Amino acid sequence: MQPVPPPWAPPSTLATERRRGFLLGSFLVMGMLGNMIGAALAILGAGAAAGAERAASGIDPEAASAARSSHNAMLFMALLAACSLGCLTGAWMWKKWGVYGYAAISFLGFIVGWRASPVSSLVNIAGTVLVAANVAAKWRDFE
């Protein structure tokens, strides 16, 4: 018969310690900071576009329509940045849904941004490829 450990003793389970690599950790932190800054700038840009819409509403209806379109696009970009921030936070907490969500949002950003700036859209996909490359080695640690 084996002795029973005292109740105050820590459990003796051999849990493996999860460690992020330098590249994965730094990319997640930089991605979170970049998305916070991007969301803030998109909200400021939406406010500027709303001001331009108000200024042009009585003078030039076409300019007001273009400003309204810019306002809506900037708000959508802020929403994408906030969702991406949430997904990167999930990936930081070792959740698979964070990685999947970040990939989906990056793909959506690629599709939406292709007409406006193809180079920026390609950079967006490059970021997703970097996440995939860094996560691939640690995928078994994700829940």
Secondary structure, 3 states (H helix, E strand, C coil): CCCCCCCCCCCCCCCCCCCCCHHHHHHHHHHHHHHHHHHHHHHHHHHHHHHHHHHHCCCCHHHHHHHHHHHHHHHHHHHHHHHHHHHHHHHHCCCHHHHHHHHHHHHHHHHHHCCCCHHHHHHHHHHHHHHHHHHHCCHHHCC
